[in-house]
């Protein structure tokens, strides 16, 4: 009876050890799969697919290469989907091209559909005459504002501007000039006086995205439209 109990205890110990080793093996395999996936994503410049099956094949080949020196083993490579080049469209701006010419080029390349909306946006950004001739690679999913920035070699910046109660155009202009949003506080105040909104600025915090025309800043901060 004692011998039977000893054999049973030994058997259960072996089973427990095997279960522990199996759990450790599975965890180690999953960790290795995650690490290999991260490595593949770091070396690839586009979307990849690396499944558990790929990891199993890679691990098998890695182990096989340790013991079989004379046989060539085929490495498992990630499946790379070349989506970058497919999404890029080439746009050429010739010398002396007008904003209408550029808009029609963008429509022909299916980067937008509305010529007037394009012209209005370029005007509101103050970039209707800032387009730079050359050839550009534009992502098909780009917003038209981002496309205009690319074609004019312009960087966009975002500012948070806080206007206090009772602030007039001269004080607002000085603040905007100090932040680098406008060039001249005096010109800003003069334009506000001409529009009749010198004292119409509403208190609050405003998000201003440049480039933009000064008139658009005034409209945002006064809540009125000036044509």
C-alpha positions in Angstrom: 0.0 0.0 0.0 2.8 2.4 0.9 4.5 1.6 -2.4 1.2 2.4 -4.3 0.9 5.7 -2.5 4.5 6.6 -3.2 4.0 5.8 -6.9 0.8 7.9 -7.0 2.5 10.8 -5.2 5.4 10.6 -7.7 3.0 10.5 -10.6 1.0 13.6 -9.4 4.3 15.5 -8.8 5.3 14.7 -12.4 1.9 15.9 -13.7 2.1 19.1 -11.7 5.6 19.8 -12.9 4.5 19.2 -16.5 1.5 21.5 -16.1 3.8 24.3 -14.7 6.3 23.8 -17.5 3.4 23.9 -20.1 2.1 27.2 -18.6 5.6 28.7 -18.6 6.1 27.6 -22.2 2.8 29.1 -23.3 3.5 32.4 -21.5 7.1 32.5 -22.9 5.7 31.9 -26.4 3.1 34.7 -26.1 5.8 37.1 -24.8 8.1 36.2 -27.6 5.3 36.7 -30.2 4.5 40.2 -28.8 8.2 41.1 -28.8 8.7 39.9 -32.4 5.5 41.7 -33.5 6.8 45.0 -32.0 10.2 44.4 -33.7 8.5 43.9 -37.0 6.4 47.0 -36.6 9.6 49.0 -35.8 11.5 47.9 -38.9 8.5 48.1 -41.2 7.3 51.5 -42.4 3.8 50.4 -43.2 1.1 48.1 -42.0 2.2 44.5 -41.2 0.4 41.2 -40.4 2.3 38.9 -38.0 0.0 36.2 -36.6 0.6 33.5 -33.9 1.0 31.0 -36.8 3.8 33.1 -38.2 5.4 33.2 -34.8 5.1 29.4 -34.5 6.8 29.0 -37.9 9.5 31.5 -37.0 10.2 29.8 -33.7 10.3 26.4 -35.4 12.8 27.7 -38.0 14.9 29.4 -35.3 15.1 26.1 -33.3 15.8 24.1 -36.5 18.6 26.5 -37.5 20.4 25.8 -34.1 20.6 22.0 -34.8 20.6 21.8 -38.6 23.6 23.8 -39.9 23.8 22.4 -43.4 20.1 23.0 -44.3 18.8 26.4 -45.3 15.9 27.5 -43.3 13.4 30.0 -44.6 12.8 33.0 -42.4 9.2 34.2 -41.8 8.9 37.7 -43.0 6.0 40.1 -42.1 3.4 40.6 -44.8 3.9 44.2 -45.7 1.0 46.1 -47.3 2.3 48.9 -49.5 -0.4 51.4 -48.7 1.7 54.5 -48.6 2.4 54.8 -52.3 -1.1 53.9 -53.2 -2.5 56.7 -51.1 -0.2 59.4 -52.6 -1.1 61.5 -55.5 1.4 63.7 -57.5 0.4 67.3 -58.0 2.3 69.7 -60.2 2.0 73.5 -59.9 3.5 75.3 -63.0 4.9 78.7 -62.9 2.3 81.5 -62.9 -0.5 79.1 -62.1 -3.6 80.8 -60.8 -5.7 79.7 -57.8 -8.3 78.5 -60.3 -5.7 76.4 -62.2 -4.5 74.8 -58.9 -8.0 74.1 -57.8 -8.9 72.4 -61.1 -5.7 70.3 -60.9 -6.7 69.1 -57.4 -10.2 68.3 -58.7 -8.7 66.3 -61.6 -6.6 64.4 -59.1 -9.7 63.7 -57.1 -8.3 65.5 -54.0 -11.4 67.7 -53.7 -14.7 68.4 -55.5 -15.6 72.1 -54.9 -13.5 74.8 -56.6 -15.3 77.7 -54.9 -14.8 76.2 -51.4 -11.1 75.8 -52.2 -10.8 79.4 -53.3 -12.7 80.7 -50.3 -10.5 78.7 -47.9 -7.3 79.8 -49.5 -8.5 83.4 -49.3 -9.6 83.1 -45.6 -6.1 81.7 -44.8 -4.5 84.6 -46.7 -2.7 82.2 -49.0 -4.5 82.6 -52.3 -1.3 84.2 -53.8 1.3 82.1 -51.9 1.3 78.9 -53.9 4.8 77.7 -54.7 5.5 76.1 -58.1 6.8 72.6 -58.0 5.7 68.9 -57.8 4.2 67.6 -54.6 3.1 64.2 -53.2 -0.3 64.6 -51.5 -2.1 62.0 -49.5 -5.6 61.2 -51.0 -7.0 61.4 -47.5 -5.6 64.9 -46.7 -7.9 67.6 -45.7 -8.0 70.5 -48.2 -6.6 72.9 -45.5 -3.6 70.6 -45.1 -3.2 70.4 -48.9 -3.1 74.2 -49.1 -0.5 74.3 -46.4 1.7 71.8 -48.3 1.3 73.6 -51.7 2.3 77.0 -50.1 5.1 75.6 -47.9 3.3 77.0 -44.8 3.2 75.7 -41.3 0.1 75.8 -39.2 0.1 76.9 -35.6 -2.6 76.9 -33.0 -2.9 79.6 -30.2 -5.1 79.9 -27.1 -6.0 83.5 -26.6 -7.8 84.8 -23.5 -9.7 88.1 -23.8 -10.7 89.8 -20.6 -13.9 91.7 -19.9 -13.9 95.2 -21.4 -10.8 94.7 -23.6 -10.8 97.0 -26.6 -9.3 96.5 -30.0 -6.0 98.2 -29.1 -5.4 95.9 -26.1 -6.4 92.8 -28.1 -4.2 93.8 -31.0 -1.1 94.2 -28.7 -1.8 90.8 -27.2 -2.1 89.2 -30.6 1.1 90.8 -31.8 3.0 89.8 -28.7 1.9 86.2 -29.2 3.0 86.3 -32.9 -0.5 85.9 -34.3 -0.5 89.2 -36.2 2.2 91.6 -37.4 0.9 95.0 -36.4 -1.3 95.9 -33.4 -1.9 99.4 -34.8 -3.1 98.0 -38.1 -5.4 95.6 -36.2 -6.9 98.5 -34.1 -7.3 100.6 -37.3 -9.2 97.8 -39.0 -11.5 97.3 -36.0 -12.2 101.0 -35.9 -13.1 101.0 -39.6 -15.4 98.0 -39.1 -17.0 99.7 -36.1 -16.2 96.9 -33.6 -13.5 98.6 -31.6 -15.3 97.9 -28.3 -17.2 94.8 -29.3 -14.8 92.1 -28.3 -16.4 89.4 -26.1 -14.5 88.0 -23.1 -13.5 84.4 -23.2 -10.8 82.0 -24.4 -10.4 81.5 -28.2 -8.6 79.0 -30.3 -6.9 80.7 -33.2 -5.4 78.6 -35.9 -2.9 80.3 -38.3 -2.5 81.2 -41.0 -5.7 83.2 -41.2 -6.9 86.6 -42.2 -7.2 89.2 -39.5 -10.8 89.7 -40.4 -11.5 86.1 -39.4 -9.9 86.7 -36.0 -12.0 89.8 -35.5 -15.2 87.8 -36.4 -14.3 85.0 -34.0 -13.8 87.4 -31.1 -16.7 89.7 -31.7 -19.2 87.1 -32.8 -20.1 89.2 -35.9 -19.7 88.8 -39.6 -17.9 91.5 -41.7 -18.0 91.1 -45.5 
